[in-house]
């Protein structure tokens, strides 16, 4: 698939190969991928008195020092 934001006309795979990087082609099961990301970010908190306790912690944390990821 060609990157629409790059005027070289090369696909991401072609770019990775040109840098000597190997990659594994991802599955096209997009819905399952989106669900897995959602599950990794999910967490649960409960309020106990004046404190909040984490019942289920997320598997993935994104800090405010990562603006590109956010």
PyMOL commands that place a pseudoatom at each C-alpha (Angstrom):
pseudoatom trace, name=CA, resn=UNK, resi=1, chain=A, elem=C, hetatm=0, pos=[0.000, 0.000, 0.000]
pseudoatom trace, name=CA, resn=UNK, resi=2, chain=A, elem=C, hetatm=0, pos=[1.449, 3.372, -1.005]
pseudoatom trace, name=CA, resn=UNK, resi=3, chain=A, elem=C, hetatm=0, pos=[1.765, 6.092, 1.639]
pseudoatom trace, name=CA, resn=UNK, resi=4, chain=A, elem=C, hetatm=0, pos=[-0.547, 8.959, 0.616]
pseudoatom trace, name=CA, resn=UNK, resi=5, chain=A, elem=C, hetatm=0, pos=[1.492, 11.439, 2.662]
pseudoatom trace, name=CA, resn=UNK, resi=6, chain=A, elem=C, hetatm=0, pos=[4.791, 10.691, 0.945]
pseudoatom trace, name=CA, resn=UNK, resi=7, chain=A, elem=C, hetatm=0, pos=[5.529, 11.880, -2.582]
pseudoatom trace, name=CA, resn=UNK, resi=8, chain=A, elem=C, hetatm=0, pos=[8.121, 9.174, -3.316]
pseudoatom trace, name=CA, resn=UNK, resi=9, chain=A, elem=C, hetatm=0, pos=[5.400, 6.704, -4.291]
pseudoatom trace, name=CA, resn=UNK, resi=10, chain=A, elem=C, hetatm=0, pos=[6.969, 3.923, -2.225]
pseudoatom trace, name=CA, resn=UNK, resi=11, chain=A, elem=C, hetatm=0, pos=[5.050, 1.683, 0.121]
pseudoatom trace, name=CA, resn=UNK, resi=12, chain=A, elem=C, hetatm=0, pos=[5.972, 1.402, 3.795]
pseudoatom trace, name=CA, resn=UNK, resi=13, chain=A, elem=C, hetatm=0, pos=[7.329, -2.087, 3.110]
pseudoatom trace, name=CA, resn=UNK, resi=14, chain=A, elem=C, hetatm=0, pos=[9.626, -0.721, 0.393]
pseudoatom trace, name=CA, resn=UNK, resi=15, chain=A, elem=C, hetatm=0, pos=[10.865, 2.005, 2.730]
pseudoatom trace, name=CA, resn=UNK, resi=16, chain=A, elem=C, hetatm=0, pos=[11.576, -0.478, 5.538]
pseudoatom trace, name=CA, resn=UNK, resi=17, chain=A, elem=C, hetatm=0, pos=[13.491, -2.749, 3.180]
pseudoatom trace, name=CA, resn=UNK, resi=18, chain=A, elem=C, hetatm=0, pos=[15.536, 0.192, 1.843]
pseudoatom trace, name=CA, resn=UNK, resi=19, chain=A, elem=C, hetatm=0, pos=[16.690, 0.877, 5.439]
pseudoatom trace, name=CA, resn=UNK, resi=20, chain=A, elem=C, hetatm=0, pos=[17.643, -2.772, 5.887]
pseudoatom trace, name=CA, resn=UNK, resi=21, chain=A, elem=C, hetatm=0, pos=[14.757, -3.451, 8.280]
pseudoatom trace, name=CA, resn=UNK, resi=22, chain=A, elem=C, hetatm=0, pos=[12.765, -6.656, 8.270]
pseudoatom trace, name=CA, resn=UNK, resi=23, chain=A, elem=C, hetatm=0, pos=[9.086, -6.791, 9.082]
pseudoatom trace, name=CA, resn=UNK, resi=24, chain=A, elem=C, hetatm=0, pos=[6.288, -9.302, 9.344]
pseudoatom trace, name=CA, resn=UNK, resi=25, chain=A, elem=C, hetatm=0, pos=[3.153, -8.588, 7.397]
pseudoatom trace, name=CA, resn=UNK, resi=26, chain=A, elem=C, hetatm=0, pos=[0.265, -8.021, 9.785]
pseudoatom trace, name=CA, resn=UNK, resi=27, chain=A, elem=C, hetatm=0, pos=[-3.012, -9.853, 9.721]
pseudoatom trace, name=CA, resn=UNK, resi=28, chain=A, elem=C, hetatm=0, pos=[-5.870, -8.039, 8.077]
pseudoatom trace, name=CA, resn=UNK, resi=29, chain=A, elem=C, hetatm=0, pos=[-8.183, -8.806, 10.956]
pseudoatom trace, name=CA, resn=UNK, resi=30, chain=A, elem=C, hetatm=0, pos=[-8.651, -5.153, 11.881]
pseudoatom trace, name=CA, resn=UNK, resi=31, chain=A, elem=C, hetatm=0, pos=[-11.545, -5.559, 14.299]
pseudoatom trace, name=CA, resn=UNK, resi=32, chain=A, elem=C, hetatm=0, pos=[-9.618, -8.003, 16.486]
pseudoatom trace, name=CA, resn=UNK, resi=33, chain=A, elem=C, hetatm=0, pos=[-6.577, -5.708, 16.456]
pseudoatom trace, name=CA, resn=UNK, resi=34, chain=A, elem=C, hetatm=0, pos=[-8.653, -2.715, 17.524]
pseudoatom trace, name=CA, resn=UNK, resi=35, chain=A, elem=C, hetatm=0, pos=[-10.254, -4.753, 20.304]
pseudoatom trace, name=CA, resn=UNK, resi=36, chain=A, elem=C, hetatm=0, pos=[-6.854, -5.919, 21.559]
pseudoatom trace, name=CA, resn=UNK, resi=37, chain=A, elem=C, hetatm=0, pos=[-5.581, -2.331, 21.744]
pseudoatom trace, name=CA, resn=UNK, resi=38, chain=A, elem=C, hetatm=0, pos=[-8.741, -1.303, 23.585]
pseudoatom trace, name=CA, resn=UNK, resi=39, chain=A, elem=C, hetatm=0, pos=[-8.252, -4.149, 26.082]
pseudoatom trace, name=CA, resn=UNK, resi=40, chain=A, elem=C, hetatm=0, pos=[-4.596, -3.182, 26.651]
pseudoatom trace, name=CA, resn=UNK, resi=41, chain=A, elem=C, hetatm=0, pos=[-5.603, 0.409, 27.479]
pseudoatom trace, name=CA, resn=UNK, resi=42, chain=A, elem=C, hetatm=0, pos=[-8.590, -0.494, 29.669]
pseudoatom trace, name=CA, resn=UNK, resi=43, chain=A, elem=C, hetatm=0, pos=[-8.493, -0.081, 33.437]
pseudoatom trace, name=CA, resn=UNK, resi=44, chain=A, elem=C, hetatm=0, pos=[-10.920, 0.026, 36.369]
pseudoatom trace, name=CA, resn=UNK, resi=45, chain=A, elem=C, hetatm=0, pos=[-10.832, 2.175, 39.495]
pseudoatom trace, name=CA, resn=UNK, resi=46, chain=A, elem=C, hetatm=0, pos=[-13.114, 2.252, 42.505]
pseudoatom trace, name=CA, resn=UNK, resi=47, chain=A, elem=C, hetatm=0, pos=[-13.419, 4.945, 45.110]
pseudoatom trace, name=CA, resn=UNK, resi=48, chain=A, elem=C, hetatm=0, pos=[-12.894, 3.714, 48.660]
pseudoatom trace, name=CA, resn=UNK, resi=49, chain=A, elem=C, hetatm=0, pos=[-13.567, 6.562, 51.036]
pseudoatom trace, name=CA, resn=UNK, resi=50, chain=A, elem=C, hetatm=0, pos=[-11.382, 9.442, 49.887]
pseudoatom trace, name=CA, resn=UNK, resi=51, chain=A, elem=C, hetatm=0, pos=[-8.961, 7.196, 47.940]
pseudoatom trace, name=CA, resn=UNK, resi=52, chain=A, elem=C, hetatm=0, pos=[-9.177, 5.583, 44.525]
pseudoatom trace, name=CA, resn=UNK, resi=53, chain=A, elem=C, hetatm=0, pos=[-7.959, 2.027, 44.142]
pseudoatom trace, name=CA, resn=UNK, resi=54, chain=A, elem=C, hetatm=0, pos=[-7.061, 0.403, 40.853]
pseudoatom trace, name=CA, resn=UNK, resi=55, chain=A, elem=C, hetatm=0, pos=[-8.909, -2.893, 40.439]
pseudoatom trace, name=CA, resn=UNK, resi=56, chain=A, elem=C, hetatm=0, pos=[-7.611, -3.640, 36.950]
pseudoatom trace, name=CA, resn=UNK, resi=57, chain=A, elem=C, hetatm=0, pos=[-4.455, -1.907, 35.747]
pseudoatom trace, name=CA, resn=UNK, resi=58, chain=A, elem=C, hetatm=0, pos=[-3.882, -1.267, 32.030]
pseudoatom trace, name=CA, resn=UNK, resi=59, chain=A, elem=C, hetatm=0, pos=[-1.307, -3.353, 30.186]
pseudoatom trace, name=CA, resn=UNK, resi=60, chain=A, elem=C, hetatm=0, pos=[-0.091, -0.296, 28.298]
pseudoatom trace, name=CA, resn=UNK, resi=61, chain=A, elem=C, hetatm=0, pos=[0.719, 3.138, 29.674]
pseudoatom trace, name=CA, resn=UNK, resi=62, chain=A, elem=C, hetatm=0, pos=[1.190, 6.244, 27.519]
pseudoatom trace, name=CA, resn=UNK, resi=63, chain=A, elem=C, hetatm=0, pos=[2.819, 9.131, 29.324]
pseudoatom trace, name=CA, resn=UNK, resi=64, chain=A, elem=C, hetatm=0, pos=[2.295, 12.820, 28.613]
pseudoatom trace, name=CA, resn=UNK, resi=65, chain=A, elem=C, hetatm=0, pos=[5.925, 12.955, 27.464]
pseudoatom trace, name=CA, resn=UNK, resi=66, chain=A, elem=C, hetatm=0, pos=[4.922, 10.941, 24.345]
pseudoatom trace, name=CA, resn=UNK, resi=67, chain=A, elem=C, hetatm=0, pos=[2.886, 13.522, 22.376]
pseudoatom trace, name=CA, resn=UNK, resi=68, chain=A, elem=C, hetatm=0, pos=[3.289, 11.684, 19.043]
pseudoatom trace, name=CA, resn=UNK, resi=69, chain=A, elem=C, hetatm=0, pos=[1.748, 8.505, 20.476]
pseudoatom trace, name=CA, resn=UNK, resi=70, chain=A, elem=C, hetatm=0, pos=[-1.053, 10.455, 22.102]
for i in range(1, 70): cmd.bond("trace and resi %d" % i, "trace and resi %d" % (i + 1))
show_as sticks, trace
zoom trace
